Amino acid sequence: MPDTPALMSGWVHIGGAVVLLLMVFLIRSYQQRIDEVRRLGSDLAQCDRELQVRQADCEQIITARREMEAALHEQQEFFRLIAESIGEHIAVLDLQGRRVYNSPSYRQFFGNARQLPGTDSFADVHPDDRERVRRVFYETVQTGVGQEIEYRLIRHDGSVRYMASVGKVIQDKDGQAVRVIVVAHDITDRKQAEQWERIAATAFESQQGMFITDAAGVILRVNQAFTEITGYSAEECIGQTPKLLSSGRHDAAFYAAIRHSLERQGSWQGEIWNRRKNAEIFPEWLTISAVTNNEGRVTHYVSTLADISLRKAAQEEIQQLAFYDALTRLPNRRLLQDRLRTAMAASARSGRQGALLFIDLDNFKTLNDTLGHDMGDCLLQQVAKRLLACVRDRDTVARLGGDEFVVMLADLDKQPQEAATQSRIVGEKILAALNRPYDLAGSEYHNTPSVGITLFGSQQDAVDELMKRADLAMYDAKATGRNTYRFFDPQMQAVVTARAALERDFREALQRQELFLCYQPQVDRAGRIVGAEALVRWRHPQRGLVSPAEFIALAEETGLILPLGLWVLETACAQTTVWAAQAGREEFTVSVNVSARQLRQPNFVEQVLGVLAKTAANPRNLKLELTESMLLDNVQEIIAKMTVLKKHGVGFSLDDFGTGYSSLSYLKRLPLDQLKIDRSFVRDLLSDPNDEAIARTIVALASNLGLEVIAEGVEGVEQRDVLATQGCHTYQGYLFSRPLPLAEFEAFLQAH
């Protein structure tokens, strides 16, 4: 067994070595750690130094960045200030034309509420310019070369503005286009100015002559129309004054008035006579306007002139048409009334009398109807010449129309009796002159006048009243046998007053339904009542029954025949419907008289058909009676209207046949059903062979034309028998019954 102390000593030696080794290891390890720490410290120091350097660099970078941001902000602010201060509008667009940036002025241009960025810039371009603008934009993007273009923009309020813009392409570092800057400005004012310049240039070269002078009146410029009007070329006028055109017709006061107007008002216009280069004097309308500078000093005068020769001729023609009769060249009614007012005023001042002679040619209508209107016109022209030869130069001869003439005698004697004698002498002179034969296309023709005379003087009469007096006197001359003269008599005025009262009462009668129809039976050979004639009657509240001879003529003259005729037609048709519904009266006809005025209405056919429809009347139960006088005018139109109504079943009877001027050629063309023998032939049928022959001829004529015949005014059995032997079919007259009111007529029908 080993020695323990030695063993212990050995283990001590071994343990120390281990410890040493361990210490060495530890020291080495510690040294290594120290070295590592030192190295780390060194590295840390190095890192610290590097960190300090990097921190300095970062601070420099940060500082540089801040400086760059400040510079950029400064540039942006500078750019903004420039964009806001200059007049142009700046926009940045992407390559598709969408807005990236718009200057404030651009936004204000479109309206502050408008959000422009991101919108299509082409949408606001006028539709007519849009495609052209889009094409130029894409060409700029592709080529990199900006193009200036003019176009129209539509603002949000709908207004259109003219713009001029140019684009600049922005490229990246590789030279690729990334944006387009567009600078635009509003050129609307310039465009309008150019347009006004063109208008002014066009106006200056208008059809009106124009010339411009300086303040001293020296001509500086003339247009082409000026040279055409005056005959002077521009070279001959420039440097001259307007005196070059002076005609010599105006005195110094005329030109002084022009200068005075220019000084006070800055303009003058009026009619002036000037002289052309060929010495022809012509009328022109001249307008002169002064042009002043900012200080109000006249610098130029602009004058326009128009040749009014044709207008003056037209005015004279219009004057002739307005105040003179086209056929005779005598004053017409309008000019006569003007002269008559003047003469009446002069007579009132001087106390001298005047006279008005109303002249109407006797039977002038017969001349027109037999020889034609051309011969009538020839006669009127000769009458005008003869009347002029019968009076003094200061008197007036006028034509009112048709065959009516008026002679106004002025400045007669102060005493009415002497003035009447002077007027009578002129009246007799006129009668003698107009009684001489006339030469109408180589044929001798005789004609006579009827003359009415009235005086005027200090009494304040109206012109129309004076004309009525002369007219009444003329009609009195006709009533006393024609070819004579008559002075106005106060009794004539009473007739006029009564007629005016009758007209007033008749108008009220139409409204108050004072009119009623009577019916006179029409009887055939067998004594059967086959129809009736409707006759209008008027029961006046004070006068009682008024004769149709009074109010029918009045209605014709005043035009009241139209509402009267329509009322008669409606009333008769309504009654026709009632009778046609009765057993045995299905073919009962009612005859209604139609006036010429009714027949001339353009809508006469429609009116009759409308009444038939309204009353449910059978057209075959209605017979319209016409007179021969209606066939003298517009017979073709009358035939056309009758034919249309005839096709609908309406019958026609020609009333008072034989008393007027009948044309057999027209008669055979008229769609008639019946001829009515006038009562004037029936009255003396038994005692006057001529009346008997006329009646027999009418019946024979009707038979040959296939027409029925009815005789009116049959009062005796002998008359009826003679007419029956002649072949007359139907009769009407007091032999059978007088015209009866509706209730009495229906009783008459029941009794027969």
ABEGO torsion letter per residue (X at the ends): XBBAAAAAAAAAAAAAAAAAAAAAAAAAAAAAAAAAAAAAAAAAAAAAAAAAAAAAAAAAAAAAAAAAAAAAAAAAAAAAAAAAABABBBBBBBAAGBBABBBAAAAAAAEAABBABGBBAAAABBAAAAAAAAAAAAAAAAAGBBBBBBBBBBBAAGBBBBBBBBBBBBBBAAGBBABBBBBBBBAAAAAAAAAAAAAAAAAAABABBBBBBBAAGBBABBBAAAAAAAGBBAAAABGBBAAAABAGABBAAAAAAAAAAAAAAGBBBEBBBBBBAAGBBBBBBBBBBBBBBAAGBBABBBBBBBBAAAAAAAAAAAAAAAABBAAAGBBBAAAAAAAAAAAAAAAAAAGBBBBBBBBBBBGAAAAAAAAEAAAAAAAAAAAAAAAAAABBAABBBBBAEEABBBBBBBGBBABAAAAAAAAAAAAAAAAAAAABBBBBGGBBBBBBBBBBBBBBBABBBBAAAAAAAAAAAAAAAAAAGEGBBBBBBAAAAAAAAAAAAAAAAAAAAAAAGABBBBBBBBBBAAGBBABBBBBBBBBBAAAEBBBAAAAAAAAAAAGAAAAAAAAAAAAAAAAAAAAAABBGAAABBBBBBBBAAAAABAAAAAAAAAAAAAAGBBAAABBBBBBAAAAABGAAAAAAAAAAAAAAGBBBBBBGBGABBBBAAAAAABBBABBBBBAAAAAAAAABAAAAAAAAAAAAAAAAAGBBBBBBGBABAAAAAAAAAAGBABBBEAAABBBBBAAAAAAAAAAX
